[in-house]
């Protein structure tokens, strides 16, 4: 038996087909396939390593196949995402040569539902649900939880809710699954409410619940909720859990609380590679490139932690966001020779962004041409963004055309090229691109900004007068504009209004941008001791950026604005991005 146990352990840890063949030979020479279900283990191992031909040949050769054997085969297919093969094996199993076949059980259905989740297969999943009911497995809470998760993944929230409500005994996994389902379907606040009900019925938060809650909090965007969850994490004794504390660090960074991220990191006793990488990512998105580099050097040289490809993605992004061209080039060149990390598409994208943002458009284009792999939409998108900043219409057109091929339904690329044409006064070309968008049925996302106050997230859109404090907000903004003109000699930068209209119309349009409305509201309600934190779904425009700098100087306030690309920290008339974004 010791020999069997040793072989089973070797099969379970096997990472190469050659080794699997060797173990297979040992089994054939010394044992039978039925010893400790070792034949089933080999089938699963072959499938795990991606060699389904060997797995299927072995399975067909096995003289005795029971339900465990079929489940091993189906589980192996499921792990590879082969839904079609899972269903084919299920069909064969139910009409196999032994009598009337085998009845699928809980294990069978869990594997098949997992394959449905992987493929987001609607019709197949509903058929599986029907089989679950037919074979009386709907009483198994694990299977119901899997179905709830699958329905949530394919956007059928009502079916998820019905299954959950019909469950006679809900376990912690049931509640956690529903929290995630609400989140995936854009109902983060309902997910939070679901967690609160779970607590009231006596469930204790586990790691999965905490991680789901942190994702919910990110979607809601409320710092107070994050602080409440942080307190719960401490009360539940999860402050030593590296997964949870890393997710908490990441959450604070995404909510604009970089200081809190740093505090969480410093409280970790032995941060692992993921925690170090998360902190580098936080510095990168907030535009603190030098701090990201210091952090990286400390991680590698002092603590001896090896960086991986994710670490380098964030490090190069930090260099890009801070205009650290030479430093970025250095890390890109040494990541393979010193750290044995081969550059991937993300790293090339960061380098194109770094060189493009710094004005080296031809160098960026040259790097794309020299790439050892096919450039992705991220790479061409980085170049297109740089062409927008520096007004290179020729190169911008080429980058956009490549993006139209790769992402024909992404309206952002059409808008970017249209804006490049508009900024250079080529209104006819801009109009052609916008008409092309209309023909394809693509709609531009409306700019909106969010700010937290009074246990509520306040949303503003361009030209928004629906807020109860609208009159006060407009009055405050008018006062700020007058102050900017008198004290700073500032004039609205109407070149950022990319429409062929009169100058006074441009000025009126730019003064009603959503982030300006959020700034005005923040000045009215946020304590001078606290920073004004605003989130925007699109990139902040140049005029709003200048306005935020002016407010930070004239009103002596700190503003933190997160746009679609990064965070901007405004203080004493300057921004952390150094006008480089």
PyMOL commands that set and color helices and strands:
alter all, ss='L'
color gray80, all
select helices_A, chain A and resi 2-12+17-30+35-48+52-61+67-80+83-94+106-119+122-134+141-153+157-166+172-184+188-200+207-220+223-235+238-240+242-254+258-266+273-285+289-302+309-322+325-337+345-357+361-370+377-390+393-406+411-423+427-439+470-488+494-496+503-510+514-525+542-554
alter helices_A, ss='H'
color red, helices_A
select strands_A, chain A and resi 448-453+456-461+532-536+559-562+567-571+574-575
alter strands_A, ss='S'
color yellow, strands_A
deselect
rebuild
show_as cartoon
